[in-house]
Amino acid sequence: MSPPTIALVTLTFVLQVVGQLFFKAAMDETGDTKPMPTRAAAFVAGIAAMAFSFFLGLSQLSEIPLSKYYPFEGVERVVILFAAAFFLREKITPRVVLGVALISGGLFLVAG
């Protein structure tokens, strides 16, 4: 894959992570009393990020074999894990880390 293609694939999966973080912020009801417009704005931002990611990903599928594109899903899981810990202050247990490692490793084995 060329550097511009790698950059687009990376952007696609970063947007998916950002979308997931916005969705979590919009739906989180764990003691934070966020005003409705803030939650609604986070929800709309999540939809926008995921939609842009979806169409950007579709545009790449014509240029990249699926067997090369799909392993990035495993990397996305790792990024989501760290983003949830950093931005959302979620507690990451060894069991969660092991689960993400097994999922990511399995994706790379299947794609390899």
MDTraj code that builds the backbone (N, CA, C; nanometers):
import mdtraj as md
import numpy as np

residues = "MET SER PRO PRO THR ILE ALA LEU VAL THR LEU THR PHE VAL LEU GLN VAL VAL GLY GLN LEU PHE PHE LYS ALA ALA MET ASP GLU THR GLY ASP THR LYS PRO MET PRO THR ARG ALA ALA ALA PHE VAL ALA GLY ILE ALA ALA MET ALA PHE SER PHE PHE LEU GLY LEU SER GLN LEU SER GLU ILE PRO LEU SER LYS TYR TYR PRO PHE GLU GLY VAL GLU ARG VAL VAL ILE LEU PHE ALA ALA ALA PHE PHE LEU ARG GLU LYS ILE THR PRO ARG VAL VAL LEU GLY VAL ALA LEU ILE SER GLY GLY LEU PHE LEU VAL ALA GLY".split()
xyz = np.array([
    [0.0843, -0.1180, 0.0000],
    [0.0000, 0.0000, 0.0000],
    [0.0889, 0.1244, 0.0000],
    [0.0426, 0.2247, -0.0701],
    [0.1175, 0.3495, -0.0785],
    [0.0938, 0.4326, 0.0483],
    [0.1841, 0.5248, 0.0777],
    [0.1656, 0.6104, 0.1963],
    [0.0320, 0.6864, 0.1990],
    [-0.0149, 0.7435, 0.0857],
    [-0.1458, 0.8101, 0.0918],
    [-0.2596, 0.7130, 0.1254],
    [-0.2513, 0.5910, 0.0751],
    [-0.3539, 0.4913, 0.1050],
    [-0.3505, 0.4546, 0.2523],
    [-0.2321, 0.4358, 0.3061],
    [-0.2191, 0.4051, 0.4490],
    [-0.2748, 0.5200, 0.5324],
    [-0.2493, 0.6425, 0.4894],
    [-0.3014, 0.7591, 0.5620],
    [-0.4541, 0.7612, 0.5593],
    [-0.5139, 0.7283, 0.4453],
    [-0.6605, 0.7261, 0.4361],
    [-0.7202, 0.6141, 0.5210],
    [-0.6575, 0.4975, 0.5194],
    [-0.7055, 0.3867, 0.6024],
    [-0.6955, 0.4253, 0.7497],
    [-0.5855, 0.4862, 0.7872],
    [-0.5672, 0.5302, 0.9255],
    [-0.6734, 0.6328, 0.9641],
    [-0.6982, 0.7289, 0.8757],
    [-0.8009, 0.8297, 0.9017],
    [-0.9378, 0.7643, 0.9185],
    [-0.9674, 0.6656, 0.8357],
    [-1.0950, 0.5954, 0.8451],
    [-1.1147, 0.5355, 0.9835],
    [-1.0137, 0.4664, 1.0325],
    [-1.0278, 0.3997, 1.1615],
    [-1.0175, 0.4972, 1.2785],
    [-0.9435, 0.6062, 1.2621],
    [-0.9411, 0.7097, 1.3664],
    [-1.0802, 0.7721, 1.3782],
    [-1.1459, 0.7963, 1.2655],
    [-1.2814, 0.8514, 1.2690],
    [-1.3784, 0.7547, 1.3358],
    [-1.3593, 0.6248, 1.3165],
    [-1.4451, 0.5276, 1.3846],
    [-1.4252, 0.5338, 1.5356],
    [-1.3011, 0.5468, 1.5781],
    [-1.2722, 0.5588, 1.7217],
    [-1.3348, 0.6869, 1.7771],
    [-1.3178, 0.7969, 1.7061],
    [-1.3752, 0.9242, 1.7492],
    [-1.5277, 0.9132, 1.7577],
    [-1.5881, 0.8493, 1.6591],
    [-1.7328, 0.8297, 1.6615],
    [-1.7775, 0.7500, 1.7825],
    [-1.7056, 0.6432, 1.8146],
    [-1.7394, 0.5625, 1.9323],
    [-1.7276, 0.6441, 2.0607],
    [-1.6235, 0.7263, 2.0702],
    [-1.6065, 0.8102, 2.1892],
    [-1.7199, 0.9116, 2.2024],
    [-1.7612, 0.9711, 2.0915],
    [-1.8742, 1.0643, 2.0958],
    [-2.0031, 0.9926, 2.1353],
    [-2.0259, 0.8727, 2.0812],
    [-2.1458, 0.7976, 2.1178],
    [-2.1472, 0.7661, 2.2664],
    [-2.0336, 0.7252, 2.3190],
    [-2.0249, 0.6946, 2.4614],
    [-2.0523, 0.8197, 2.5443],
    [-1.9958, 0.9323, 2.5043],
    [-2.0196, 1.0573, 2.5768],
    [-2.1670, 1.0973, 2.5705],
    [-2.2306, 1.0734, 2.4571],
    [-2.3712, 1.1096, 2.4417],
    [-2.4631, 1.0202, 2.5239],
    [-2.4263, 0.8944, 2.5405],
    [-2.5142, 0.7986, 2.6078],
    [-2.4803, 0.7768, 2.7546],
    [-2.3703, 0.8340, 2.7995],
    [-2.3246, 0.8098, 2.9361],
    [-2.4174, 0.8765, 3.0374],
    [-2.4715, 0.7971, 3.1266],
    [-2.5591, 0.8494, 3.2316],
    [-2.5059, 0.8096, 3.3694],
    [-2.3768, 0.8008, 3.3853],
    [-2.3185, 0.7527, 3.5101],
    [-2.2871, 0.8680, 3.6049],
    [-2.3892, 0.9376, 3.6454],
    [-2.3683, 1.0421, 3.7449],
    [-2.3440, 1.1804, 3.6877],
    [-2.2946, 1.1904, 3.5677],
    [-2.2742, 1.3223, 3.5074],
    [-2.4084, 1.3740, 3.4576],
    [-2.4431, 1.4913, 3.4985],
    [-2.5684, 1.5502, 3.4513],
    [-2.5348, 1.6509, 3.3421],
    [-2.5119, 1.5978, 3.2255],
    [-2.4797, 1.6842, 3.1117],
    [-2.6094, 1.7415, 3.0568],
    [-2.6081, 1.8676, 3.0190],
    [-2.7294, 1.9223, 2.9583],
    [-2.7603, 1.8520, 2.8265],
    [-2.8864, 1.8457, 2.7929],
    [-2.9295, 1.7752, 2.6728],
    [-2.8606, 1.8243, 2.5455],
    [-2.8446, 1.9555, 2.5229],
    [-2.7782, 1.9973, 2.3983],
    [-2.6371, 1.9416, 2.3861],
    [-2.5654, 1.9304, 2.4979],
    [-2.4301, 1.8760, 2.4924],
    [-2.4334, 1.7295, 2.4519],
    [-2.5238, 1.6541, 2.5100],
    [-2.5371, 1.5126, 2.4745],
    [-2.5849, 1.4975, 2.3304],
    [-2.6785, 1.5823, 2.2900],
    [-2.7276, 1.5765, 2.1522],
    [-2.6164, 1.6119, 2.0539],
    [-2.5365, 1.7117, 2.0882],
    [-2.4253, 1.7515, 2.0008],
    [-2.3232, 1.6388, 1.9894],
    [-2.2950, 1.5704, 2.1013],
    [-2.2018, 1.4575, 2.0975],
    [-2.2579, 1.3457, 2.0106],
    [-2.3885, 1.3225, 2.0190],
    [-2.4517, 1.2182, 1.9384],
    [-2.4425, 1.2512, 1.7894],
    [-2.4718, 1.3754, 1.7548],
    [-2.4639, 1.4180, 1.6143],
    [-2.3196, 1.4109, 1.5650],
    [-2.2246, 1.4507, 1.6482],
    [-2.0832, 1.4423, 1.6100],
    [-2.0417, 1.2970, 1.5888],
    [-2.0924, 1.2065, 1.6715],
    [-2.0639, 1.0640, 1.6544],
    [-2.1186, 1.0109, 1.5228],
    [-2.2414, 1.0500, 1.4914],
    [-2.3009, 1.0075, 1.3643],
    [-2.2193, 1.0622, 1.2476],
    [-2.1793, 1.1876, 1.2552],
    [-2.1011, 1.2491, 1.1467],
    [-1.9669, 1.1778, 1.1290],
    [-1.8979, 1.1510, 1.2398],
    [-1.7679, 1.0841, 1.2309],
    [-1.7826, 0.9433, 1.1740],
    [-1.8836, 0.8694, 1.2200],
    [-1.9028, 0.7327, 1.1710],
    [-1.9462, 0.7320, 1.0241],
    [-2.0316, 0.8259, 0.9850],
    [-2.0758, 0.8322, 0.8453],
    [-1.9579, 0.8655, 0.7534],
    [-1.8777, 0.9637, 0.7919],
    [-1.7614, 0.9997, 0.7115],
    [-1.6651, 0.8815, 0.7027],
    [-1.6457, 0.8138, 0.8141],
    [-1.5597, 0.6954, 0.8170],
    [-1.6133, 0.5871, 0.7237],
    [-1.7442, 0.5665, 0.7265],
    [-1.8070, 0.4637, 0.6426],
    [-1.7824, 0.4909, 0.4945],
    [-1.8099, 0.6131, 0.4510],
    [-1.7946, 0.6442, 0.3092],
    [-1.6477, 0.6512, 0.2668],
    [-1.5624, 0.6950, 0.3556],
    [-1.4195, 0.6946, 0.3271],
    [-1.3698, 0.5504, 0.3131],
    [-1.4174, 0.4635, 0.4001],
    [-1.3812, 0.3219, 0.3923],
    [-1.4310, 0.2567, 0.2642],
    [-1.5533, 0.2891, 0.2234],
    [-1.6055, 0.2342, 0.0977],
    [-1.5204, 0.2760, -0.0211],
    [-1.4748, 0.3993, -0.0199],
    [-1.3932, 0.4468, -0.1313],
    [-1.2595, 0.3727, -0.1389],
    [-1.2106, 0.3247, -0.0267],
    [-1.0823, 0.2556, -0.0237],
    [-1.0936, 0.1093, -0.0659],
    [-1.2112, 0.0517, -0.0492],
    [-1.2267, -0.0907, -0.0814],
    [-1.2052, -0.1208, -0.2291],
    [-1.2208, -0.0206, -0.3150],
    [-1.1963, -0.0435, -0.4573],
    [-1.0464, -0.0504, -0.4874],
    [-0.9636, 0.0011, -0.3958],
    [-0.8198, 0.0050, -0.4196],
    [-0.7408, -0.0950, -0.3357],
    [-0.7972, -0.1402, -0.2251],
    [-0.7240, -0.2240, -0.1301],
    [-0.7936, -0.3593, -0.1185],
    [-0.7186, -0.4671, -0.1253],
    [-0.7803, -0.5975, -0.1007],
    [-0.8349, -0.6037, 0.0425],
    [-0.9491, -0.6653, 0.0577],
    [-1.0119, -0.6748, 0.1890],
    [-0.9207, -0.7440, 0.2896],
    [-0.8406, -0.8380, 0.2429],
    [-0.7500, -0.9091, 0.3325],
    [-0.6418, -0.8168, 0.3904],
    [-0.6151, -0.7061, 0.3247],
    [-0.5190, -0.6084, 0.3765],
    [-0.5883, -0.4996, 0.4595],
    [-0.7134, -0.4715, 0.4247],
    [-0.7900, -0.3670, 0.4919],
    [-0.8412, -0.4133, 0.6286],
    [-0.8885, -0.5351, 0.6344],
    [-0.9557, -0.5864, 0.7546],
    [-0.8676, -0.5911, 0.8795],
    [-0.7395, -0.6244, 0.8711],
    [-0.6587, -0.6274, 0.9941],
    [-0.6527, -0.4942, 1.0694],
    [-0.6816, -0.3845, 1.0017],
    [-0.6846, -0.2569, 1.0725],
    [-0.7944, -0.2543, 1.1785],
    [-0.8961, -0.3396, 1.1623],
    [-1.0003, -0.3517, 1.2647],
    [-0.9389, -0.3923, 1.3986],
    [-0.8386, -0.4795, 1.3951],
    [-0.7716, -0.5206, 1.5178],
    [-0.6976, -0.4059, 1.5833],
    [-0.6353, -0.3241, 1.5020],
    [-0.5644, -0.2071, 1.5537],
    [-0.6651, -0.1087, 1.6133],
    [-0.7808, -0.0979, 1.5494],
    [-0.8848, -0.0075, 1.5994],
    [-0.9268, -0.0454, 1.7411],
    [-0.9382, -0.1741, 1.7693],
    [-0.9777, -0.2193, 1.9036],
    [-0.8760, -0.1742, 2.0088],
    [-0.7499, -0.1818, 1.9742],
    [-0.6446, -0.1406, 2.0672],
    [-0.6525, 0.0106, 2.0904],
    [-0.6739, 0.0862, 1.9842],
    [-0.6831, 0.2318, 1.9963],
    [-0.8052, 0.2706, 2.0804],
    [-0.9178, 0.2029, 2.0592],
    [-1.0375, 0.2305, 2.1386],
    [-1.0106, 0.2027, 2.2862],
    [-0.9398, 0.0954, 2.3151],
    [-0.9069, 0.0609, 2.4531],
    [-0.8307, 0.1756, 2.5207],
    [-0.7258, 0.2237, 2.4554],
    [-0.6468, 0.3309, 2.5137],
    [-0.7224, 0.4639, 2.5142],
    [-0.8013, 0.4901, 2.4119],
    [-0.8790, 0.6147, 2.4075],
    [-0.9839, 0.6170, 2.5188],
    [-1.0474, 0.5037, 2.5447],
    [-1.1461, 0.4966, 2.6535],
    [-1.0794, 0.5211, 2.7881],
    [-0.9604, 0.4672, 2.8055],
    [-0.8881, 0.4883, 2.9313],
    [-0.8451, 0.6345, 2.9452],
    [-0.7965, 0.6930, 2.8374],
    [-0.7426, 0.8288, 2.8439],
    [-0.8528, 0.9353, 2.8481],
    [-0.9478, 0.9287, 2.7533],
    [-1.0476, 1.0338, 2.7415],
    [-1.1683, 1.0136, 2.8333],
    [-1.2083, 0.8890, 2.8537],
    [-1.3283, 0.8622, 2.9323],
    [-1.2976, 0.8137, 3.0732],
    [-1.1695, 0.7984, 3.1036],
    [-1.1249, 0.7538, 3.2362],
    [-1.1837, 0.6183, 3.2746],
    [-1.2010, 0.5326, 3.1744],
    [-1.2500, 0.3983, 3.2023],
    [-1.1368, 0.3124, 3.2565],
    [-1.1725, 0.2236, 3.3478],
    [-1.0720, 0.1363, 3.4066],
    [-1.0475, 0.0184, 3.3122],
    [-0.9226, -0.0036, 3.2786],
    [-0.8845, -0.1120, 3.1894],
    [-0.8219, -0.2225, 3.2749],
    [-0.8870, -0.3371, 3.2751],
    [-0.8390, -0.4500, 3.3552],
    [-0.7504, -0.5399, 3.2688],
    [-0.6684, -0.6226, 3.3319],
    [-0.5870, -0.7180, 3.2544],
    [-0.6727, -0.8104, 3.1677],
    [-0.7904, -0.8440, 3.2150],
    [-0.8799, -0.9307, 3.1373],
    [-0.9234, -0.8628, 3.0070],
    [-0.9520, -0.7338, 3.0146],
    [-0.9908, -0.6575, 2.8949],
    [-0.8732, -0.6502, 2.7978],
    [-0.7556, -0.6244, 2.8503],
    [-0.6355, -0.6165, 2.7655],
    [-0.6125, -0.7508, 2.6966],
    [-0.6260, -0.8595, 2.7711],
    [-0.6085, -0.9926, 2.7128],
    [-0.7124, -1.0191, 2.6035],
    [-0.8363, -0.9817, 2.6295],
    [-0.9420, -1.0012, 2.5298],
    [-0.9150, -0.9249, 2.4014],
    [-0.8752, -0.7996, 2.4140],
    [-0.8439, -0.7180, 2.2952],
    [-0.7231, -0.7755, 2.2225],
    [-0.6244, -0.8214, 2.2969],
    [-0.5052, -0.8816, 2.2342],
    [-0.5424, -1.0078, 2.1576],
    [-0.6291, -1.0903, 2.2134],
    [-0.6700, -1.2140, 2.1447],
    [-0.7507, -1.1821, 2.0186],
    [-0.8417, -1.0866, 2.0278],
    [-0.9212, -1.0476, 1.9101],
    [-0.8305, -0.9922, 1.8013],
    [-0.7419, -0.9015, 1.8394],
    [-0.6517, -0.8410, 1.7403],
    [-0.5584, -0.9438, 1.6807],
    [-0.5040, -1.0299, 1.7646],
    [-0.4145, -1.1356, 1.7152],
    [-0.4853, -1.2300, 1.6196],
    [-0.6100, -1.2638, 1.6529],
    [-0.6875, -1.3514, 1.5649],
    [-0.7129, -1.2887, 1.4288],
    [-0.7425, -1.1599, 1.4279],
    [-0.7634, -1.0915, 1.2997],
    [-0.6379, -1.0931, 1.2144],
    [-0.5230, -1.0723, 1.2769],
    [-0.3975, -1.0744, 1.2009],
    [-0.3637, -1.2156, 1.1535],
    [-0.3977, -1.3164, 1.2329],
    [-0.3732, -1.4547, 1.1892],
    [-0.4593, -1.4902, 1.0685],
    [-0.5853, -1.4502, 1.0736],
    [-0.6762, -1.4807, 0.9629],
    [-0.6324, -1.4053, 0.8373],
    [-0.5910, -1.2811, 0.8527],
    [-0.5533, -1.1987, 0.7373],
    [-0.4136, -1.2330, 0.6848],
    [-0.3297, -1.2921, 0.7697],
    [-0.1910, -1.3177, 0.7302],
    [-0.1801, -1.4310, 0.6353],
])
top = md.Topology()
chain = top.add_chain()
for i, resn in enumerate(residues, 1):
    res = top.add_residue(resn, chain, resSeq=i)
    for name in ("N", "CA", "C"):
        top.add_atom(name, md.element.get_by_symbol(name[0]), res)
traj = md.Trajectory(xyz[None], top)
